[in-house]
Amino acid sequence: MSINSILYDPSSAKQATIETKENRNGVHVLTQEYKEYLNKKVFFTNPTYGQNMNQDFSQVDDTE
């Protein structure tokens, strides 16, 4: 058993419209993005080894 509820707009007191599509009920909502992301390609580099950070340290007795 579900609880009967009605959605109202708090500023204008208008009742929300429930729409049925493909045997499902729904309410139209407005969404907006809070952040805009810019894709940027950055290579990881090391001041000692440059871009070639894949080094073989298996011969070193001390921990690197």
Phi and psi in radians as a Rosetta constraint file:
Dihedral C 1 N 2 CA 2 C 2 CIRCULARHARMONIC -1.685 0.35
Dihedral N 2 CA 2 C 2 N 3 CIRCULARHARMONIC 2.829 0.35
Dihedral C 2 N 3 CA 3 C 3 CIRCULARHARMONIC -1.618 0.35
Dihedral N 3 CA 3 C 3 N 4 CIRCULARHARMONIC 2.275 0.35
Dihedral C 3 N 4 CA 4 C 4 CIRCULARHARMONIC -1.255 0.35
Dihedral N 4 CA 4 C 4 N 5 CIRCULARHARMONIC 2.201 0.35
Dihedral C 4 N 5 CA 5 C 5 CIRCULARHARMONIC -2.462 0.35
Dihedral N 5 CA 5 C 5 N 6 CIRCULARHARMONIC 2.622 0.35
Dihedral C 5 N 6 CA 6 C 6 CIRCULARHARMONIC -2.218 0.35
Dihedral N 6 CA 6 C 6 N 7 CIRCULARHARMONIC 2.294 0.35
Dihedral C 6 N 7 CA 7 C 7 CIRCULARHARMONIC -1.649 0.35
Dihedral N 7 CA 7 C 7 N 8 CIRCULARHARMONIC 2.249 0.35
Dihedral C 7 N 8 CA 8 C 8 CIRCULARHARMONIC -2.131 0.35
Dihedral N 8 CA 8 C 8 N 9 CIRCULARHARMONIC 2.583 0.35
Dihedral C 8 N 9 CA 9 C 9 CIRCULARHARMONIC -1.371 0.35
Dihedral N 9 CA 9 C 9 N 10 CIRCULARHARMONIC 2.162 0.35
Dihedral C 9 N 10 CA 10 C 10 CIRCULARHARMONIC -1.180 0.35
Dihedral N 10 CA 10 C 10 N 11 CIRCULARHARMONIC -0.444 0.35
Dihedral C 10 N 11 CA 11 C 11 CIRCULARHARMONIC -1.482 0.35
Dihedral N 11 CA 11 C 11 N 12 CIRCULARHARMONIC -0.633 0.35
Dihedral C 11 N 12 CA 12 C 12 CIRCULARHARMONIC -1.983 0.35
Dihedral N 12 CA 12 C 12 N 13 CIRCULARHARMONIC -0.124 0.35
Dihedral C 12 N 13 CA 13 C 13 CIRCULARHARMONIC 1.093 0.35
Dihedral N 13 CA 13 C 13 N 14 CIRCULARHARMONIC 0.407 0.35
Dihedral C 13 N 14 CA 14 C 14 CIRCULARHARMONIC -1.420 0.35
Dihedral N 14 CA 14 C 14 N 15 CIRCULARHARMONIC 2.522 0.35
Dihedral C 14 N 15 CA 15 C 15 CIRCULARHARMONIC -1.463 0.35
Dihedral N 15 CA 15 C 15 N 16 CIRCULARHARMONIC 2.435 0.35
Dihedral C 15 N 16 CA 16 C 16 CIRCULARHARMONIC -1.247 0.35
Dihedral N 16 CA 16 C 16 N 17 CIRCULARHARMONIC 2.583 0.35
Dihedral C 16 N 17 CA 17 C 17 CIRCULARHARMONIC -1.644 0.35
Dihedral N 17 CA 17 C 17 N 18 CIRCULARHARMONIC 2.195 0.35
Dihedral C 17 N 18 CA 18 C 18 CIRCULARHARMONIC -1.670 0.35
Dihedral N 18 CA 18 C 18 N 19 CIRCULARHARMONIC 2.212 0.35
Dihedral C 18 N 19 CA 19 C 19 CIRCULARHARMONIC -1.999 0.35
Dihedral N 19 CA 19 C 19 N 20 CIRCULARHARMONIC 2.608 0.35
Dihedral C 19 N 20 CA 20 C 20 CIRCULARHARMONIC -1.965 0.35
Dihedral N 20 CA 20 C 20 N 21 CIRCULARHARMONIC 2.242 0.35
Dihedral C 20 N 21 CA 21 C 21 CIRCULARHARMONIC -2.507 0.35
Dihedral N 21 CA 21 C 21 N 22 CIRCULARHARMONIC 2.245 0.35
Dihedral C 21 N 22 CA 22 C 22 CIRCULARHARMONIC 0.902 0.35
Dihedral N 22 CA 22 C 22 N 23 CIRCULARHARMONIC 0.812 0.35
Dihedral C 22 N 23 CA 23 C 23 CIRCULARHARMONIC 1.065 0.35
Dihedral N 23 CA 23 C 23 N 24 CIRCULARHARMONIC 0.486 0.35
Dihedral C 23 N 24 CA 24 C 24 CIRCULARHARMONIC -2.265 0.35
Dihedral N 24 CA 24 C 24 N 25 CIRCULARHARMONIC 2.494 0.35
Dihedral C 24 N 25 CA 25 C 25 CIRCULARHARMONIC -1.646 0.35
Dihedral N 25 CA 25 C 25 N 26 CIRCULARHARMONIC 2.547 0.35
Dihedral C 25 N 26 CA 26 C 26 CIRCULARHARMONIC -2.789 0.35
Dihedral N 26 CA 26 C 26 N 27 CIRCULARHARMONIC 2.861 0.35
Dihedral C 26 N 27 CA 27 C 27 CIRCULARHARMONIC -2.080 0.35
Dihedral N 27 CA 27 C 27 N 28 CIRCULARHARMONIC 2.366 0.35
Dihedral C 27 N 28 CA 28 C 28 CIRCULARHARMONIC -1.291 0.35
Dihedral N 28 CA 28 C 28 N 29 CIRCULARHARMONIC 2.300 0.35
Dihedral C 28 N 29 CA 29 C 29 CIRCULARHARMONIC -2.256 0.35
Dihedral N 29 CA 29 C 29 N 30 CIRCULARHARMONIC 2.710 0.35
Dihedral C 29 N 30 CA 30 C 30 CIRCULARHARMONIC -1.791 0.35
Dihedral N 30 CA 30 C 30 N 31 CIRCULARHARMONIC 2.229 0.35
Dihedral C 30 N 31 CA 31 C 31 CIRCULARHARMONIC -2.114 0.35
Dihedral N 31 CA 31 C 31 N 32 CIRCULARHARMONIC 2.597 0.35
Dihedral C 31 N 32 CA 32 C 32 CIRCULARHARMONIC -2.497 0.35
Dihedral N 32 CA 32 C 32 N 33 CIRCULARHARMONIC 2.624 0.35
Dihedral C 32 N 33 CA 33 C 33 CIRCULARHARMONIC -1.405 0.35
Dihedral N 33 CA 33 C 33 N 34 CIRCULARHARMONIC 2.394 0.35
Dihedral C 33 N 34 CA 34 C 34 CIRCULARHARMONIC -1.529 0.35
Dihedral N 34 CA 34 C 34 N 35 CIRCULARHARMONIC -0.469 0.35
Dihedral C 34 N 35 CA 35 C 35 CIRCULARHARMONIC -2.248 0.35
Dihedral N 35 CA 35 C 35 N 36 CIRCULARHARMONIC 2.536 0.35
Dihedral C 35 N 36 CA 36 C 36 CIRCULARHARMONIC -1.990 0.35
Dihedral N 36 CA 36 C 36 N 37 CIRCULARHARMONIC 2.128 0.35
Dihedral C 36 N 37 CA 37 C 37 CIRCULARHARMONIC -1.754 0.35
Dihedral N 37 CA 37 C 37 N 38 CIRCULARHARMONIC 2.433 0.35
Dihedral C 37 N 38 CA 38 C 38 CIRCULARHARMONIC -1.921 0.35
Dihedral N 38 CA 38 C 38 N 39 CIRCULARHARMONIC 2.154 0.35
Dihedral C 38 N 39 CA 39 C 39 CIRCULARHARMONIC -1.312 0.35
Dihedral N 39 CA 39 C 39 N 40 CIRCULARHARMONIC 2.354 0.35
Dihedral C 39 N 40 CA 40 C 40 CIRCULARHARMONIC -2.507 0.35
Dihedral N 40 CA 40 C 40 N 41 CIRCULARHARMONIC 2.281 0.35
Dihedral C 40 N 41 CA 41 C 41 CIRCULARHARMONIC -1.608 0.35
Dihedral N 41 CA 41 C 41 N 42 CIRCULARHARMONIC 2.174 0.35
Dihedral C 41 N 42 CA 42 C 42 CIRCULARHARMONIC -2.291 0.35
Dihedral N 42 CA 42 C 42 N 43 CIRCULARHARMONIC 2.285 0.35
Dihedral C 42 N 43 CA 43 C 43 CIRCULARHARMONIC -1.583 0.35
Dihedral N 43 CA 43 C 43 N 44 CIRCULARHARMONIC 2.401 0.35
Dihedral C 43 N 44 CA 44 C 44 CIRCULARHARMONIC -1.349 0.35
Dihedral N 44 CA 44 C 44 N 45 CIRCULARHARMONIC 2.248 0.35
Dihedral C 44 N 45 CA 45 C 45 CIRCULARHARMONIC -2.287 0.35
Dihedral N 45 CA 45 C 45 N 46 CIRCULARHARMONIC 2.769 0.35
Dihedral C 45 N 46 CA 46 C 46 CIRCULARHARMONIC -2.137 0.35
Dihedral N 46 CA 46 C 46 N 47 CIRCULARHARMONIC 2.404 0.35
Dihedral C 46 N 47 CA 47 C 47 CIRCULARHARMONIC -1.108 0.35
Dihedral N 47 CA 47 C 47 N 48 CIRCULARHARMONIC -0.452 0.35
Dihedral C 47 N 48 CA 48 C 48 CIRCULARHARMONIC -1.530 0.35
Dihedral N 48 CA 48 C 48 N 49 CIRCULARHARMONIC -0.846 0.35
Dihedral C 48 N 49 CA 49 C 49 CIRCULARHARMONIC -1.783 0.35
Dihedral N 49 CA 49 C 49 N 50 CIRCULARHARMONIC -0.126 0.35
Dihedral C 49 N 50 CA 50 C 50 CIRCULARHARMONIC 1.254 0.35
Dihedral N 50 CA 50 C 50 N 51 CIRCULARHARMONIC -2.398 0.35
Dihedral C 50 N 51 CA 51 C 51 CIRCULARHARMONIC -1.403 0.35
Dihedral N 51 CA 51 C 51 N 52 CIRCULARHARMONIC -0.313 0.35
Dihedral C 51 N 52 CA 52 C 52 CIRCULARHARMONIC -1.538 0.35
Dihedral N 52 CA 52 C 52 N 53 CIRCULARHARMONIC 1.302 0.35
Dihedral C 52 N 53 CA 53 C 53 CIRCULARHARMONIC -1.524 0.35
Dihedral N 53 CA 53 C 53 N 54 CIRCULARHARMONIC -0.097 0.35
Dihedral C 53 N 54 CA 54 C 54 CIRCULARHARMONIC -1.421 0.35
Dihedral N 54 CA 54 C 54 N 55 CIRCULARHARMONIC 1.508 0.35
Dihedral C 54 N 55 CA 55 C 55 CIRCULARHARMONIC -1.882 0.35
Dihedral N 55 CA 55 C 55 N 56 CIRCULARHARMONIC 2.599 0.35
Dihedral C 55 N 56 CA 56 C 56 CIRCULARHARMONIC -1.677 0.35
Dihedral N 56 CA 56 C 56 N 57 CIRCULARHARMONIC 1.859 0.35
Dihedral C 56 N 57 CA 57 C 57 CIRCULARHARMONIC -1.845 0.35
Dihedral N 57 CA 57 C 57 N 58 CIRCULARHARMONIC 0.371 0.35
Dihedral C 57 N 58 CA 58 C 58 CIRCULARHARMONIC -1.206 0.35
Dihedral N 58 CA 58 C 58 N 59 CIRCULARHARMONIC -0.394 0.35
Dihedral C 58 N 59 CA 59 C 59 CIRCULARHARMONIC -1.462 0.35
Dihedral N 59 CA 59 C 59 N 60 CIRCULARHARMONIC -0.174 0.35
Dihedral C 59 N 60 CA 60 C 60 CIRCULARHARMONIC -1.462 0.35
Dihedral N 60 CA 60 C 60 N 61 CIRCULARHARMONIC 2.282 0.35
Dihedral C 60 N 61 CA 61 C 61 CIRCULARHARMONIC -1.343 0.35
Dihedral N 61 CA 61 C 61 N 62 CIRCULARHARMONIC -0.591 0.35
Dihedral C 61 N 62 CA 62 C 62 CIRCULARHARMONIC -1.460 0.35
Dihedral N 62 CA 62 C 62 N 63 CIRCULARHARMONIC 2.753 0.35
Dihedral C 62 N 63 CA 63 C 63 CIRCULARHARMONIC -1.337 0.35
Dihedral N 63 CA 63 C 63 N 64 CIRCULARHARMONIC 2.485 0.35
